[in-house]
């Protein structure tokens, strides 16, 4: 039977049914001798064969349509193009198979798009790394060539070495920031969310900026109830808060202020970090979270423009978001919203 096609099976079945019908009608005629019975038998057999032929033709037509649709969908899955619109007139076996195959296609297409996006993001990250690394390397090469080729006083040599040290620090900071960003964006690092006090996480972040704040005589005030707990990754959440606080210290002038206020809402915990810095124009507030974005006025300030981008990625991965309220000359407030769950 496996060697027979559907058409051969149908023809064989029709021949068998016709033969059986002919034998039955012949036997009836021989037993009764009544021609009317023969004609009625022929009429009945004709009607049955016609019905069977119509049913088989309809079934074959549906199978052809289904197989054509199935082949088109598979071809689209292989080519990565959009499948043709599917029309389901009723909930039967063929439509169920077609529907699930279309769902499989959608899953495969989403996975393909996700892989393509990850590849594009990785290429952009590599391009950004190579671009950012060029400047400190070029400066180091220039300093090294000057020290080797020119004679100079001891004081001048120390000055060049201090410049070289600054470029090395910048290069080290750049590479560390790149590693953190690449690990987050490529999914190498998965956040370990646990229900724990936010107070300790915030304290660790504040510890990283207090020395620089003291150097600029910036007053830092903190209002964080010790009983506020939520599910978060302490290490990476602390990294995000530190980056925002570090930006506030960098762009707040001497004798300025930084205020940290934590409030527990019904669905979120809100962390406000407000500074008395120069502020951010409204048309630039959406751009400050882009990787390596820095405003023209602050290019001389330390940093490479990756801290806020990293902070947003960390907060977003935990189901939260960051909102900015600012105006030129009025300081900025970064509000971090982290869900309780």
C-alpha positions as CSV (number, residue, x, y, z in Angstrom):
1,X,0.0,0.0,0.0
2,X,2.9,2.4,0.6
3,X,3.8,2.1,-3.1
4,X,0.3,3.2,-4.2
5,X,-0.5,6.8,-4.9
6,X,-3.9,8.4,-3.9
7,X,-5.1,8.3,-7.5
8,X,-4.2,4.6,-7.8
9,X,-6.0,3.8,-4.5
10,X,-9.1,5.7,-5.7
11,X,-9.2,3.9,-9.1
12,X,-8.6,0.5,-7.5
13,X,-11.4,1.1,-5.0
14,X,-13.8,2.3,-7.7
15,X,-13.0,-0.8,-9.8
16,X,-13.5,-3.1,-6.8
17,X,-16.8,-1.5,-5.9
18,X,-18.0,-1.7,-9.6
19,X,-17.0,-5.4,-9.8
20,X,-18.8,-6.2,-6.6
21,X,-21.9,-4.3,-7.7
22,X,-21.9,-6.1,-11.1
23,X,-21.7,-9.5,-9.4
24,X,-24.5,-8.6,-7.0
25,X,-26.8,-7.4,-9.8
26,X,-26.1,-10.4,-11.9
27,X,-26.9,-12.8,-9.0
28,X,-30.2,-10.9,-8.3
29,X,-31.2,-11.1,-12.0
30,X,-30.4,-14.8,-12.1
31,X,-32.4,-15.5,-8.9
32,X,-35.5,-13.3,-9.7
33,X,-35.4,-12.9,-13.5
34,X,-36.9,-9.5,-13.0
35,X,-35.3,-6.8,-15.3
36,X,-36.6,-3.9,-13.1
37,X,-34.5,-5.1,-10.2
38,X,-31.4,-4.9,-12.5
39,X,-32.2,-1.3,-13.5
40,X,-32.8,-0.3,-9.9
41,X,-29.6,-1.9,-8.9
42,X,-27.7,-0.1,-11.7
43,X,-29.3,3.2,-10.7
44,X,-28.3,2.7,-7.0
45,X,-24.7,1.7,-7.9
46,X,-24.5,4.8,-10.3
47,X,-25.7,7.1,-7.5
48,X,-23.3,5.6,-5.0
49,X,-20.3,5.8,-7.4
50,X,-21.2,9.4,-8.3
51,X,-21.3,10.3,-4.6
52,X,-18.1,8.6,-3.9
53,X,-16.4,10.2,-6.9
54,X,-17.6,13.7,-5.8
55,X,-16.5,13.1,-2.3
56,X,-13.1,11.9,-3.3
57,X,-12.7,14.8,-5.8
58,X,-13.7,17.3,-3.0
59,X,-11.3,15.7,-0.6
60,X,-8.5,15.7,-3.1
61,X,-9.1,19.3,-3.9
62,X,-8.9,20.2,-0.2
63,X,-5.7,18.2,0.1
64,X,-4.2,19.9,-2.9
65,X,-5.0,23.4,-1.5
66,X,-3.6,22.4,1.9
67,X,-0.4,20.9,0.4
68,X,0.1,24.1,-1.7
69,X,-0.4,26.3,1.3
70,X,1.9,24.1,3.3
71,X,4.6,24.2,0.7
72,X,4.3,28.0,0.4
73,X,4.6,28.4,4.2
74,X,7.7,26.1,4.3
75,X,9.3,28.0,1.4
76,X,8.6,31.3,3.2
77,X,10.1,29.8,6.4
78,X,13.3,28.8,4.5
79,X,13.5,32.1,2.6
80,X,12.7,34.3,5.6
81,X,9.9,36.2,3.9
82,X,6.4,36.9,5.2
83,X,3.9,34.0,4.8
84,X,0.8,34.5,2.7
85,X,-2.4,35.4,4.7
86,X,-4.1,32.3,6.0
87,X,-7.9,31.9,5.9
88,X,-9.5,29.5,8.3
89,X,-13.1,28.8,7.3
90,X,-13.6,26.2,10.0
91,X,-11.8,24.4,12.8
92,X,-10.8,21.1,11.2
93,X,-7.7,19.0,11.2
94,X,-6.1,20.7,8.1
95,X,-6.7,24.2,9.5
96,X,-5.2,23.2,12.9
97,X,-2.0,21.9,11.2
98,X,-1.8,25.0,9.0
99,X,-2.4,27.3,12.0
100,X,0.3,25.7,14.1
101,X,2.7,25.7,11.2
102,X,2.1,29.5,10.8
103,X,2.8,29.9,14.6
104,X,6.0,28.0,14.2
105,X,7.0,30.3,11.3
106,X,6.3,33.4,13.5
107,X,8.5,31.9,16.3
108,X,11.3,31.2,13.8
109,X,11.0,34.6,12.3
110,X,11.2,36.3,15.7
111,X,14.2,34.2,16.6
112,X,15.9,35.2,13.3
113,X,15.2,38.8,13.8
114,X,16.5,38.6,17.4
115,X,19.7,37.0,16.2
116,X,20.1,39.6,13.5
117,X,19.5,42.4,16.1
118,X,22.0,40.9,18.5
119,X,24.6,40.7,15.7
120,X,24.0,44.3,14.7
121,X,24.2,45.5,18.3
122,X,27.5,43.6,18.7
123,X,28.9,45.1,15.5
124,X,27.9,48.6,16.7
125,X,29.5,47.9,20.0
126,X,32.8,46.7,18.4
127,X,32.8,49.8,16.2
128,X,32.2,52.1,19.1
129,X,35.0,50.4,21.1
130,X,37.5,50.8,18.2
131,X,36.5,54.4,17.8
132,X,36.8,55.3,21.5
133,X,40.1,53.4,21.9
134,X,41.8,55.3,19.1
135,X,42.2,58.6,21.0
136,X,44.0,57.4,24.1
137,X,46.2,55.1,22.1
138,X,47.1,57.9,19.7
139,X,48.0,60.1,22.7
140,X,50.1,57.4,24.3
141,X,52.0,56.9,21.1
142,X,52.6,60.6,20.8
143,X,53.9,60.9,24.4
144,X,56.0,57.8,24.0
145,X,57.6,59.0,20.8
146,X,58.3,62.4,22.4
147,X,60.0,60.8,25.4
148,X,62.1,58.6,23.1
149,X,63.1,61.2,20.5
150,X,63.5,64.4,22.4
151,X,65.7,65.4,25.3
152,X,64.0,67.3,28.1
153,X,64.3,68.3,31.7
154,X,63.3,66.0,34.5
155,X,60.3,68.2,35.3
156,X,59.1,68.0,31.7
157,X,59.6,64.3,31.6
158,X,57.4,63.9,34.7
159,X,54.8,66.1,33.1
160,X,54.7,63.8,30.0
161,X,54.5,60.7,32.3
162,X,51.6,62.2,34.2
163,X,49.9,62.8,30.9
164,X,50.6,59.2,29.9
165,X,49.2,58.0,33.2
166,X,46.0,59.9,32.6
167,X,45.6,58.3,29.2
168,X,46.2,54.9,30.6
169,X,43.6,55.5,33.3
170,X,41.1,56.6,30.6
171,X,41.9,53.5,28.6
172,X,41.4,51.3,31.6
173,X,38.2,53.0,32.5
174,X,37.0,52.7,28.9
175,X,37.7,49.0,28.7
176,X,36.0,48.2,32.0
177,X,32.9,50.1,30.9
178,X,33.0,48.4,27.5
179,X,33.2,45.0,29.2
180,X,30.2,45.7,31.5
181,X,28.1,47.0,28.6
182,X,29.0,44.2,26.2
183,X,28.2,41.6,28.9
184,X,24.8,43.1,29.6
185,X,23.8,43.7,25.9
186,X,24.9,40.2,24.7
187,X,23.2,38.5,27.6
188,X,26.4,37.0,29.1
189,X,25.4,38.4,32.5
190,X,22.0,37.5,33.9
191,X,20.7,39.5,36.8
192,X,20.2,37.8,40.1
193,X,17.1,39.5,41.6
194,X,16.5,38.9,45.3
195,X,14.2,40.6,47.8
196,X,16.6,42.7,49.9
197,X,16.8,46.2,51.4
198,X,17.5,49.0,49.0
199,X,19.3,51.0,51.7
200,X,22.4,48.9,51.5
201,X,22.5,49.0,47.7
202,X,22.2,52.8,47.7
203,X,24.8,53.1,50.5
204,X,27.3,51.2,48.3
205,X,26.6,53.4,45.3
206,X,27.0,56.6,47.4
207,X,30.3,55.3,48.8
208,X,31.8,55.5,45.3
209,X,31.1,59.2,44.9
210,X,31.6,60.8,48.3
211,X,35.4,61.4,47.9
212,X,34.9,63.3,44.6
213,X,31.9,65.2,46.1
214,X,34.1,66.3,49.0
215,X,36.8,67.6,46.7
216,X,34.2,69.9,45.0
217,X,32.5,70.7,48.4
218,X,29.2,69.3,47.2
219,X,26.7,68.6,49.9
220,X,25.0,65.2,49.5
221,X,21.8,64.6,51.4
222,X,20.0,61.2,51.5
223,X,16.5,60.3,52.6
224,X,16.0,56.5,52.3
225,X,13.9,54.6,54.8
226,X,15.8,51.5,56.0
227,X,12.7,49.3,55.8
228,X,12.2,49.6,52.0
229,X,12.8,46.2,50.4
230,X,12.3,45.0,46.8
231,X,13.5,42.3,44.4
232,X,16.7,43.6,42.7
233,X,20.2,42.6,41.8
234,X,22.3,44.5,44.4
235,X,25.6,44.6,42.4
236,X,24.2,45.8,39.1
237,X,21.5,48.1,40.6
238,X,24.3,49.7,42.6
239,X,26.3,50.1,39.4
240,X,23.3,51.9,37.8
241,X,22.8,54.2,40.8
242,X,26.5,54.9,41.0
243,X,26.6,55.9,37.3
244,X,23.8,58.4,37.8
245,X,25.3,59.8,41.0
246,X,28.7,60.0,39.4
247,X,27.2,62.1,36.5
248,X,25.6,64.3,39.1
249,X,29.0,65.0,40.8
250,X,30.7,65.6,37.5
251,X,28.3,68.2,36.2
252,X,27.5,69.9,39.5
253,X,29.7,72.9,40.2
254,X,31.6,73.4,43.4
255,X,29.6,74.1,46.5
256,X,26.6,72.6,44.8
257,X,24.0,70.1,46.2
258,X,22.9,66.5,45.4
259,X,19.7,65.2,47.0
260,X,18.7,61.5,47.0
261,X,15.1,60.7,48.0
262,X,13.6,57.2,48.0
263,X,9.8,56.6,48.2
264,X,7.9,53.4,48.2
265,X,4.8,53.5,46.0
266,X,2.2,50.8,45.4
267,X,3.9,49.2,42.4
268,X,7.3,50.8,42.2
269,X,10.1,52.2,44.4
270,X,11.0,55.6,43.2
271,X,14.6,56.9,43.6
272,X,15.1,60.6,42.9
273,X,18.6,61.8,42.3
274,X,18.5,65.6,42.0
275,X,21.5,67.9,41.5
276,X,22.1,71.6,41.2
277,X,24.1,71.3,37.9
278,X,23.8,73.1,34.6
279,X,20.7,71.2,33.6
280,X,19.8,69.5,30.3
281,X,17.8,71.0,27.5
282,X,14.5,69.2,26.7
283,X,15.5,68.3,23.1
284,X,18.5,66.5,24.5
285,X,17.0,64.6,27.3
286,X,16.2,61.6,25.0
287,X,19.7,61.5,23.7
288,X,21.7,61.4,26.9
289,X,21.0,57.6,27.3
290,X,22.6,56.8,23.9
291,X,25.9,55.0,24.1
292,X,28.9,57.4,24.0
293,X,26.7,60.5,23.7
294,X,28.1,63.6,25.3
295,X,27.0,67.2,25.0
296,X,29.3,69.6,23.3
297,X,29.7,71.8,26.4
298,X,31.0,69.0,28.6
299,X,33.6,67.4,26.3
300,X,36.4,68.6,28.5
301,X,34.9,66.9,31.6
302,X,36.1,63.4,32.4
303,X,34.0,60.5,31.1
304,X,33.1,58.8,27.8
305,X,29.3,59.0,27.8
306,X,28.5,55.4,28.6
307,X,27.3,55.6,32.3
308,X,23.7,56.6,31.7
309,X,23.4,54.1,28.8
310,X,24.6,51.3,31.1
311,X,22.3,52.6,33.9
312,X,19.2,52.5,31.7
313,X,20.0,49.0,30.4
314,X,20.4,47.6,34.0
315,X,17.1,49.2,35.2
316,X,15.2,48.1,32.1
317,X,16.4,44.5,32.5
318,X,14.8,44.6,35.9
319,X,11.4,45.8,34.7
320,X,11.9,49.4,35.6
321,X,12.6,52.7,33.8
322,X,14.3,56.0,34.3
323,X,12.7,59.5,33.9
324,X,14.5,62.8,33.6
325,X,13.2,66.2,34.7
326,X,15.5,69.1,33.9
327,X,15.9,72.6,32.4
328,X,19.0,74.6,31.6
329,X,20.3,76.4,34.6
330,X,17.9,74.6,37.0
331,X,19.7,71.3,37.6
332,X,18.5,67.8,36.8
333,X,16.5,65.1,38.5
334,X,16.9,61.5,37.5
335,X,14.0,59.3,38.8
336,X,14.6,55.6,38.8
337,X,11.5,53.4,39.1
338,X,12.1,49.8,40.2
339,X,9.1,47.4,40.5
340,X,8.5,45.7,43.9
341,X,8.0,42.3,42.3
